[in-house]
Amino acid sequence: ERAERLDRTLRDLDERLAQNDLAAAGGLLEAAVSIAPGDSRVQAVRGRLEQARAAAAAAEARERNTREKLAEAQAHLEKGNLADAAAVLKGVADVAPEHPAVLEFSERLRVATEQRAAAEAAERRQKQVRDLLQSASQKLASSSDQASELTIALQEVTEALTLDSENAEAGALKTSIEAAIAARREEARVKKAIGNARSRFAIVCRRTAKRPFLVFAQMA
C-alpha cells in the first residue's frame, strides 16, 4: 500500500511538473518525502523540481528586466530620443528577440523612425525650395543689369516647382520671370528694328547727298 501511494504520488508530481504547476508539485514532493524520504526516485524528482524552480525564477527575472527596459525605451520614444530608444531596444532584443512586447515596440519604433526621416526629408526639400525662390527673386530684381540672370532664375524656379509643384509663390514667380523674359526679348526686337531703320535712313541720306554732284558733272 505504501509503495502504491508513492507511485501514485510520483505520477501526479510528474504531471504537475509537465504542466509547470510548481506549487502543486512542491506539495506532492512533500507528500512523497513523508512516504519514502530515502527513495531514489523522490530524490531525483526533488532535483527536477529545484531545476524547474530555478528556471522559473530566471524567466521571471528576464520578464521583469524586459518590462523595465521597454518602459525605459518608451520614455525615450515619447521624448523623441529615437537613437536612445533604439539602443535600449537592442539590448532587450538580444535577450528576448521573440517577446511579444519587444516585437510590438520594435514596430512602433520603426514607424516613428520612418516618420522622422520623412519629416526631415520634407524639411530639407522645403529649405531647398525656399533657397531657390530667394535666389530666383534676387536675379529677377537685378535682371536689368544682366539678361542672362533671367534664364538662370527661370531654371531655379522650375527646379523649385519640380520639388513642390503646389507652391503658389513659385508659380507666381515663374509667371513674373517669363513675363520679364518676354519683355526683354521684345525690347531687343524693337532696338534691332530701330537700328535697322536708322541704317537704311543713313544709306538713303548718303545717296541723296551725292545726286546733285552727279547731275552737275553730266551738264559739264
Phi and psi in degrees as GROMACS dihedral restraints (atoms count N, CA, C in turn):
[ dihedral_restraints ]
;  ai    aj    ak    al  type     phi  dphi    fc
    3     4     5     6     1   -65.2    20    10
    4     5     6     7     1   -43.3    20    10
    6     7     8     9     1   -63.4    20    10
    7     8     9    10     1   -38.1    20    10
    9    10    11    12     1   -65.2    20    10
   10    11    12    13     1   -41.5    20    10
   12    13    14    15     1   -65.3    20    10
   13    14    15    16     1   -37.4    20    10
   15    16    17    18     1   -66.8    20    10
   16    17    18    19     1   -44.5    20    10
   18    19    20    21     1   -59.1    20    10
   19    20    21    22     1   -45.6    20    10
   21    22    23    24     1   -65.3    20    10
   22    23    24    25     1   -39.6    20    10
   24    25    26    27     1   -65.5    20    10
   25    26    27    28     1   -41.1    20    10
   27    28    29    30     1   -69.1    20    10
   28    29    30    31     1   -35.5    20    10
   30    31    32    33     1   -63.9    20    10
   31    32    33    34     1   -44.3    20    10
   33    34    35    36     1   -63.4    20    10
   34    35    36    37     1   -38.4    20    10
   36    37    38    39     1   -64.7    20    10
   37    38    39    40     1   -41.5    20    10
   39    40    41    42     1   -59.8    20    10
   40    41    42    43     1   -42.5    20    10
   42    43    44    45     1   -62.8    20    10
   43    44    45    46     1   -40.9    20    10
   45    46    47    48     1   -67.9    20    10
   46    47    48    49     1   -37.4    20    10
   48    49    50    51     1   -65.5    20    10
   49    50    51    52     1   -40.6    20    10
   51    52    53    54     1   -63.0    20    10
   52    53    54    55     1   -33.1    20    10
   54    55    56    57     1   -86.4    20    10
   55    56    57    58     1    -0.6    20    10
   57    58    59    60     1    61.6    20    10
   58    59    60    61     1    28.3    20    10
   60    61    62    63     1   -90.0    20    10
   61    62    63    64     1    80.4    20    10
   63    64    65    66     1   -70.9    20    10
   64    65    66    67     1   -31.4    20    10
   66    67    68    69     1   -63.9    20    10
   67    68    69    70     1   -47.2    20    10
   69    70    71    72     1   -66.6    20    10
   70    71    72    73     1   -37.6    20    10
   72    73    74    75     1   -62.6    20    10
   73    74    75    76     1   -37.1    20    10
   75    76    77    78     1   -64.2    20    10
   76    77    78    79     1   -41.0    20    10
   78    79    80    81     1   -64.2    20    10
   79    80    81    82     1   -40.2    20    10
   81    82    83    84     1   -68.6    20    10
   82    83    84    85     1   -33.9    20    10
   84    85    86    87     1   -64.4    20    10
   85    86    87    88     1   -42.2    20    10
   87    88    89    90     1   -60.4    20    10
   88    89    90    91     1   -38.4    20    10
   90    91    92    93     1   -66.2    20    10
   91    92    93    94     1   -41.4    20    10
   93    94    95    96     1   -65.1    20    10
   94    95    96    97     1   -39.6    20    10
   96    97    98    99     1   -63.9    20    10
   97    98    99   100     1   -38.3    20    10
   99   100   101   102     1   -68.4    20    10
  100   101   102   103     1   -26.0    20    10
  102   103   104   105     1   -81.9    20    10
  103   104   105   106     1   -48.5    20    10
  105   106   107   108     1  -148.1    20    10
  106   107   108   109     1    78.2    20    10
  108   109   110   111     1   -59.8    20    10
  109   110   111   112     1   -27.6    20    10
  111   112   113   114     1   -95.5    20    10
  112   113   114   115     1     1.0    20    10
  114   115   116   117     1   -67.3    20    10
  115   116   117   118     1   132.5    20    10
  117   118   119   120     1   -61.7    20    10
  118   119   120   121     1   -32.3    20    10
  120   121   122   123     1   -67.4    20    10
  121   122   123   124     1   -34.4    20    10
  123   124   125   126     1   -66.4    20    10
  124   125   126   127     1   -42.5    20    10
  126   127   128   129     1   -65.2    20    10
  127   128   129   130     1   -37.7    20    10
  129   130   131   132     1   -66.0    20    10
  130   131   132   133     1   -43.9    20    10
  132   133   134   135     1   -70.0    20    10
  133   134   135   136     1   -28.2    20    10
  135   136   137   138     1   -61.5    20    10
  136   137   138   139     1   -44.3    20    10
  138   139   140   141     1   -61.0    20    10
  139   140   141   142     1   -42.0    20    10
  141   142   143   144     1   -62.8    20    10
  142   143   144   145     1   -40.3    20    10
  144   145   146   147     1   -66.6    20    10
  145   146   147   148     1   -40.1    20    10
  147   148   149   150     1   -64.2    20    10
  148   149   150   151     1   -40.3    20    10
  150   151   152   153     1   -64.3    20    10
  151   152   153   154     1   -41.5    20    10
  153   154   155   156     1   -64.4    20    10
  154   155   156   157     1   -40.0    20    10
  156   157   158   159     1   -65.3    20    10
  157   158   159   160     1   -41.1    20    10
  159   160   161   162     1   -64.2    20    10
  160   161   162   163     1   -42.0    20    10
  162   163   164   165     1   -64.5    20    10
  163   164   165   166     1   -40.1    20    10
  165   166   167   168     1   -64.7    20    10
  166   167   168   169     1   -40.8    20    10
  168   169   170   171     1   -65.0    20    10
  169   170   171   172     1   -41.1    20    10
  171   172   173   174     1   -64.9    20    10
  172   173   174   175     1   -42.0    20    10
  174   175   176   177     1   -63.5    20    10
  175   176   177   178     1   -39.1    20    10
  177   178   179   180     1   -65.4    20    10
  178   179   180   181     1   -39.9    20    10
  180   181   182   183     1   -65.4    20    10
  181   182   183   184     1   -41.6    20    10
  183   184   185   186     1   -63.1    20    10
  184   185   186   187     1   -42.3    20    10
  186   187   188   189     1   -62.4    20    10
  187   188   189   190     1   -43.3    20    10
  189   190   191   192     1   -64.0    20    10
  190   191   192   193     1   -43.3    20    10
  192   193   194   195     1   -64.6    20    10
  193   194   195   196     1   -39.8    20    10
  195   196   197   198     1   -62.0    20    10
  196   197   198   199     1   -45.2    20    10
  198   199   200   201     1   -63.7    20    10
  199   200   201   202     1   -41.7    20    10
  201   202   203   204     1   -65.2    20    10
  202   203   204   205     1   -43.2    20    10
  204   205   206   207     1   -67.8    20    10
  205   206   207   208     1   -37.7    20    10
  207   208   209   210     1   -66.4    20    10
  208   209   210   211     1   -35.8    20    10
  210   211   212   213     1   -64.0    20    10
  211   212   213   214     1   -39.2    20    10
  213   214   215   216     1   -65.3    20    10
  214   215   216   217     1   -43.7    20    10
  216   217   218   219     1   -63.7    20    10
  217   218   219   220     1   -38.4    20    10
  219   220   221   222     1   -62.9    20    10
  220   221   222   223     1   -39.7    20    10
  222   223   224   225     1   -62.6    20    10
  223   224   225   226     1   -40.8    20    10
  225   226   227   228     1   -64.1    20    10
  226   227   228   229     1   -41.7    20    10
  228   229   230   231     1   -62.3    20    10
  229   230   231   232     1   -43.5    20    10
  231   232   233   234     1   -64.8    20    10
  232   233   234   235     1   -28.5    20    10
  234   235   236   237     1   -86.7    20    10
  235   236   237   238     1    -4.0    20    10
  237   238   239   240     1    84.8    20    10
  238   239   240   241     1     9.6    20    10
  240   241   242   243     1   -87.6    20    10
  241   242   243   244     1    75.2    20    10
  243   244   245   246     1   -66.4    20    10
  244   245   246   247     1   -36.3    20    10
  246   247   248   249     1   -64.2    20    10
  247   248   249   250     1   -42.4    20    10
  249   250   251   252     1   -67.0    20    10
  250   251   252   253     1   -39.7    20    10
  252   253   254   255     1   -62.3    20    10
  253   254   255   256     1   -41.4    20    10
  255   256   257   258     1   -65.8    20    10
  256   257   258   259     1   -37.8    20    10
  258   259   260   261     1   -65.0    20    10
  259   260   261   262     1   -43.5    20    10
  261   262   263   264     1   -66.0    20    10
  262   263   264   265     1   -42.3    20    10
  264   265   266   267     1   -61.1    20    10
  265   266   267   268     1   -39.7    20    10
  267   268   269   270     1   -59.0    20    10
  268   269   270   271     1   -42.7    20    10
  270   271   272   273     1   -62.8    20    10
  271   272   273   274     1   -39.0    20    10
  273   274   275   276     1   -70.6    20    10
  274   275   276   277     1   -43.4    20    10
  276   277   278   279     1   -64.6    20    10
  277   278   279   280     1   -29.7    20    10
  279   280   281   282     1   -64.7    20    10
  280   281   282   283     1   -30.2    20    10
  282   283   284   285     1   -91.1    20    10
  283   284   285   286     1   -41.5    20    10
  285   286   287   288     1  -134.1    20    10
  286   287   288   289     1    70.9    20    10
  288   289   290   291     1   -66.2    20    10
  289   290   291   292     1   -26.0    20    10
  291   292   293   294     1  -101.7    20    10
  292   293   294   295     1     7.0    20    10
  294   295   296   297     1   -64.1    20    10
  295   296   297   298     1   129.7    20    10
  297   298   299   300     1   -55.0    20    10
  298   299   300   301     1   -40.9    20    10
  300   301   302   303     1   -67.6    20    10
  301   302   303   304     1   -34.5    20    10
  303   304   305   306     1   -67.3    20    10
  304   305   306   307     1   -44.4    20    10
  306   307   308   309     1   -63.4    20    10
  307   308   309   310     1   -40.6    20    10
  309   310   311   312     1   -66.0    20    10
  310   311   312   313     1   -44.1    20    10
  312   313   314   315     1   -68.1    20    10
  313   314   315   316     1   -37.3    20    10
  315   316   317   318     1   -59.0    20    10
  316   317   318   319     1   -40.6    20    10
  318   319   320   321     1   -66.9    20    10
  319   320   321   322     1   -42.0    20    10
  321   322   323   324     1   -64.9    20    10
  322   323   324   325     1   -38.1    20    10
  324   325   326   327     1   -67.4    20    10
  325   326   327   328     1   -37.7    20    10
  327   328   329   330     1   -61.5    20    10
  328   329   330   331     1   -45.2    20    10
  330   331   332   333     1   -63.2    20    10
  331   332   333   334     1   -44.1    20    10
  333   334   335   336     1   -63.1    20    10
  334   335   336   337     1   -38.9    20    10
  336   337   338   339     1   -66.1    20    10
  337   338   339   340     1   -42.9    20    10
  339   340   341   342     1   -64.6    20    10
  340   341   342   343     1   -40.2    20    10
  342   343   344   345     1   -64.6    20    10
  343   344   345   346     1   -41.5    20    10
  345   346   347   348     1   -61.8    20    10
  346   347   348   349     1   -44.9    20    10
  348   349   350   351     1   -62.9    20    10
  349   350   351   352     1   -40.6    20    10
  351   352   353   354     1   -65.7    20    10
  352   353   354   355     1   -41.4    20    10
  354   355   356   357     1   -65.0    20    10
  355   356   357   358     1   -41.4    20    10
  357   358   359   360     1   -66.6    20    10
  358   359   360   361     1   -39.3    20    10
  360   361   362   363     1   -64.2    20    10
  361   362   363   364     1   -40.7    20    10
  363   364   365   366     1   -64.8    20    10
  364   365   366   367     1   -39.7    20    10
  366   367   368   369     1   -65.5    20    10
  367   368   369   370     1   -41.8    20    10
  369   370   371   372     1   -62.8    20    10
  370   371   372   373     1   -40.1    20    10
  372   373   374   375     1   -65.0    20    10
  373   374   375   376     1   -42.9    20    10
  375   376   377   378     1   -65.9    20    10
  376   377   378   379     1   -37.4    20    10
  378   379   380   381     1   -64.6    20    10
  379   380   381   382     1   -41.2    20    10
  381   382   383   384     1   -61.9    20    10
  382   383   384   385     1   -40.4    20    10
  384   385   386   387     1   -63.7    20    10
  385   386   387   388     1   -45.3    20    10
  387   388   389   390     1   -60.6    20    10
  388   389   390   391     1   -42.8    20    10
  390   391   392   393     1   -64.1    20    10
  391   392   393   394     1   -42.1    20    10
  393   394   395   396     1   -63.5    20    10
  394   395   396   397     1   -43.3    20    10
  396   397   398   399     1   -68.1    20    10
  397   398   399   400     1   -38.5    20    10
  399   400   401   402     1   -63.0    20    10
  400   401   402   403     1   -44.3    20    10
  402   403   404   405     1   -64.6    20    10
  403   404   405   406     1   -43.5    20    10
  405   406   407   408     1   -64.5    20    10
  406   407   408   409     1   -39.3    20    10
  408   409   410   411     1   -63.3    20    10
  409   410   411   412     1   -42.0    20    10
  411   412   413   414     1   -64.6    20    10
  412   413   414   415     1   -39.5    20    10
  414   415   416   417     1   -67.9    20    10
  415   416   417   418     1   -36.9    20    10
  417   418   419   420     1   -64.4    20    10
  418   419   420   421     1   -40.8    20    10
  420   421   422   423     1   -67.6    20    10
  421   422   423   424     1   -30.3    20    10
  423   424   425   426     1  -104.0    20    10
  424   425   426   427     1    15.6    20    10
  426   427   428   429     1   -70.2    20    10
  427   428   429   430     1   -12.4    20    10
  429   430   431   432     1   -66.6    20    10
  430   431   432   433     1   -22.5    20    10
  432   433   434   435     1   -87.7    20    10
  433   434   435   436     1   -40.3    20    10
  435   436   437   438     1  -136.0    20    10
  436   437   438   439     1   113.9    20    10
  438   439   440   441     1   -66.6    20    10
  439   440   441   442     1   -29.2    20    10
  441   442   443   444     1   -63.6    20    10
  442   443   444   445     1   -22.3    20    10
  444   445   446   447     1   -63.2    20    10
  445   446   447   448     1   -31.6    20    10
  447   448   449   450     1   -65.4    20    10
  448   449   450   451     1   -38.1    20    10
  450   451   452   453     1   -64.4    20    10
  451   452   453   454     1   -42.9    20    10
  453   454   455   456     1   -66.2    20    10
  454   455   456   457     1   -40.4    20    10
  456   457   458   459     1   -61.7    20    10
  457   458   459   460     1   -40.4    20    10
  459   460   461   462     1   -65.0    20    10
  460   461   462   463     1   -37.9    20    10
  462   463   464   465     1   -63.5    20    10
  463   464   465   466     1   -41.2    20    10
  465   466   467   468     1   -67.2    20    10
  466   467   468   469     1   -44.5    20    10
  468   469   470   471     1   -70.2    20    10
  469   470   471   472     1   -30.3    20    10
  471   472   473   474     1   -66.7    20    10
  472   473   474   475     1   -39.8    20    10
  474   475   476   477     1   -64.4    20    10
  475   476   477   478     1   -39.8    20    10
  477   478   479   480     1   -61.6    20    10
  478   479   480   481     1   -40.9    20    10
  480   481   482   483     1   -69.5    20    10
  481   482   483   484     1   -28.4    20    10
  483   484   485   486     1   -65.5    20    10
  484   485   486   487     1   -37.1    20    10
  486   487   488   489     1   -77.6    20    10
  487   488   489   490     1   -32.9    20    10
  489   490   491   492     1  -144.9    20    10
  490   491   492   493     1    87.1    20    10
  492   493   494   495     1   -66.3    20    10
  493   494   495   496     1   -19.2    20    10
  495   496   497   498     1   -96.6    20    10
  496   497   498   499     1     7.9    20    10
  498   499   500   501     1   -73.3    20    10
  499   500   501   502     1   111.9    20    10
  501   502   503   504     1   -66.8    20    10
  502   503   504   505     1   -38.2    20    10
  504   505   506   507     1   -61.8    20    10
  505   506   507   508     1   -42.3    20    10
  507   508   509   510     1   -64.3    20    10
  508   509   510   511     1   -41.2    20    10
  510   511   512   513     1   -62.8    20    10
  511   512   513   514     1   -43.3    20    10
  513   514   515   516     1   -67.5    20    10
  514   515   516   517     1   -39.9    20    10
  516   517   518   519     1   -65.6    20    10
  517   518   519   520     1   -38.4    20    10
  519   520   521   522     1   -63.0    20    10
  520   521   522   523     1   -41.1    20    10
  522   523   524   525     1   -61.1    20    10
  523   524   525   526     1   -42.5    20    10
  525   526   527   528     1   -65.0    20    10
  526   527   528   529     1   -41.6    20    10
  528   529   530   531     1   -66.9    20    10
  529   530   531   532     1   -44.3    20    10
  531   532   533   534     1   -61.8    20    10
  532   533   534   535     1   -38.1    20    10
  534   535   536   537     1   -65.6    20    10
  535   536   537   538     1   -40.1    20    10
  537   538   539   540     1   -65.5    20    10
  538   539   540   541     1   -39.8    20    10
  540   541   542   543     1   -63.9    20    10
  541   542   543   544     1   -44.5    20    10
  543   544   545   546     1   -62.3    20    10
  544   545   546   547     1   -40.7    20    10
  546   547   548   549     1   -65.1    20    10
  547   548   549   550     1   -40.7    20    10
  549   550   551   552     1   -64.5    20    10
  550   551   552   553     1   -39.9    20    10
  552   553   554   555     1   -65.3    20    10
  553   554   555   556     1   -40.9    20    10
  555   556   557   558     1   -65.5    20    10
  556   557   558   559     1   -40.1    20    10
  558   559   560   561     1   -61.4    20    10
  559   560   561   562     1   -42.7    20    10
  561   562   563   564     1   -65.8    20    10
  562   563   564   565     1   -38.1    20    10
  564   565   566   567     1   -64.5    20    10
  565   566   567   568     1   -43.9    20    10
  567   568   569   570     1   -63.8    20    10
  568   569   570   571     1   -44.1    20    10
  570   571   572   573     1   -61.0    20    10
  571   572   573   574     1   -39.7    20    10
  573   574   575   576     1   -66.6    20    10
  574   575   576   577     1   -41.4    20    10
  576   577   578   579     1   -63.5    20    10
  577   578   579   580     1   -42.6    20    10
  579   580   581   582     1   -63.3    20    10
  580   581   582   583     1   -42.2    20    10
  582   583   584   585     1   -62.4    20    10
  583   584   585   586     1   -42.9    20    10
  585   586   587   588     1   -62.7    20    10
  586   587   588   589     1   -41.3    20    10
  588   589   590   591     1   -63.6    20    10
  589   590   591   592     1   -42.3    20    10
  591   592   593   594     1   -64.0    20    10
  592   593   594   595     1   -39.5    20    10
  594   595   596   597     1   -63.0    20    10
  595   596   597   598     1   -44.5    20    10
  597   598   599   600     1   -65.0    20    10
  598   599   600   601     1   -39.3    20    10
  600   601   602   603     1   -64.2    20    10
  601   602   603   604     1   -40.4    20    10
  603   604   605   606     1   -64.0    20    10
  604   605   606   607     1   -39.7    20    10
  606   607   608   609     1   -63.9    20    10
  607   608   609   610     1   -43.4    20    10
  609   610   611   612     1   -62.4    20    10
  610   611   612   613     1   -42.7    20    10
  612   613   614   615     1   -62.0    20    10
  613   614   615   616     1   -42.0    20    10
  615   616   617   618     1   -64.5    20    10
  616   617   618   619     1   -40.5    20    10
  618   619   620   621     1   -66.1    20    10
  619   620   621   622     1   -40.7    20    10
  621   622   623   624     1   -65.3    20    10
  622   623   624   625     1   -38.4    20    10
  624   625   626   627     1   -66.1    20    10
  625   626   627   628     1   -30.4    20    10
  627   628   629   630     1   -81.3    20    10
  628   629   630   631     1   -22.4    20    10
  630   631   632   633     1   -60.0    20    10
  631   632   633   634     1   -45.0    20    10
  633   634   635   636     1   -59.1    20    10
  634   635   636   637     1   -37.6    20    10
  636   637   638   639     1   -66.0    20    10
  637   638   639   640     1   -35.5    20    10
  639   640   641   642     1   -66.8    20    10
  640   641   642   643     1   -39.9    20    10
  642   643   644   645     1   -64.4    20    10
  643   644   645   646     1   -44.3    20    10
  645   646   647   648     1   -61.9    20    10
  646   647   648   649     1   -40.5    20    10
  648   649   650   651     1   -64.7    20    10
  649   650   651   652     1   -37.4    20    10
  651   652   653   654     1   -68.6    20    10
  652   653   654   655     1   -36.7    20    10
  654   655   656   657     1   -68.6    20    10
  655   656   657   658     1   -34.2    20    10
